[in-house]
Amino acid sequence: MQNTLGYPFSALATRRTKWRGGLAAAALLAPTLLAGCGGRQDTLDPHSHASADIANLFWVMTAVAFGGLALVTALLVWAWVRRGTRGFGSDPDDPHPGEKPAWFVVVGMGVVFPLTVIVALFIVANGAIISVTQAPAASSTAMTVKAIGHEWYWEFRYPGTKAVTAGEMHIPVDTRINLVGTTADVIHSFWVPELNRKIDTIPGRNNRILLYANKTGVYRGQCAEFCGLQHTHMGMLVFVQTKAQFEAWLRKQAAPAAKPTTPAARRGEQVFLNGACSSCHAIRGTSARGFVGPDLTHLASRTTLGSVTIPNSRNYLARWIVDSQHYKPGNQMPNFHLPASQLGPLVDYLESLR
Ligand code: CUA
C-alpha cells in the first residue's frame, strides 16, 4: 500500500541527475523543477478556501509584477528607438530637445501610476490575509486536533479521546477543524500547503488555524521553520477521509494496544517492555509510558516511519530499529544493535500494533 499513494518518500526521492544533453536538457527540465517534485504538496493546487485565497493572491501578484516588467521593458525599448529625437511633450522651439523632462510623464508614470497599483495590491493582499490568517471562531469548528512539534516529528492528539499518533494525522472531509499548534521543544512550523498557510508552534503558546479539506486524499505537509539537524525530515501526511471512515479510524486509535497473539510477538513485547524501547516510547495498554519518541500504540496502522522518511514495512522497520541514525542522523533514538533473536520478535510485536 505504501507505494501506491502517489507521494514521494524523501529517502526514495533522491535522484541522480545526468548531465547528458547539457544546457538544453536543463532548460527543458526547468519547468518541472520549478513545479516541484510531484506528490500532494502544491501551494498552487488548493483544496480549501484559505489555500485558494493564497493561490489567487500569488497569481494576482505575479500577473501585476510581470505586467510592470513588460511595461518598463516596453518603455526602455521605445526610448531606445526614439533616441536622438525630440523629447515627448517638450516645447517644439526648444533648441535642446529632450533635455527637459515631460512632467506629466514623470509625475503620472513615476508617482501616480505606481502608487495606484501598489495601493490596489495592498487592498487585495490585505483582504486575502484577513480571510486566511484569522483563527477560526471555536464555535464554527466541528472538532479540535492538536499538533505538537518535536525534534523531529509531529505528534497529533484528538482532545476528548485518548488517540495519539505521529507523523500521520487523519481528518474528515468538508469539516472545519480547529488546529491547535504547539511544541514540546523548539519552534517548528506546521504547514500543509494545499490546505492552509503556515503556523508557527512556539513554546508556551497555542496558535490556532483552520484546517479544512474539500476532497478526500493524502496531503503532504512539512515543518517550515528550521528546527535543527533533521528539519528537512520532519514531514507529515494528512489523510482526509469520509466522515464514517474517519470515525472508525479515530475509535481504533483511541483504543489501547491489542495484546500480542503469537508466541513470537509475545516475546517481542517483553523485549520492548524490558529493554530500552519503553523508556522513550509509550504503548497505551502496557507499562510503556515514555514520551521522548512517538506513541507506538497503533504503529502498524501508519504508512510511513520517521516522519514520512521511509515506508512502514517490516524490512524498513527492522532497519530503522537497528540503524535509525542512517535514515535520520542526529535523531534522539540511538542505534540498537539487537541480536536477530530479539529483533525478529520485536518487529513481530510492533507489526501487530494495528
Ligand atoms: Cu521542525 Cu523544522
Residues whose N, C-alpha, C, O or C-beta is under 5 A from the ligand:
A	BS01	CUA	H150 H188 C223 A224 E225 F226 C227 H231 M234
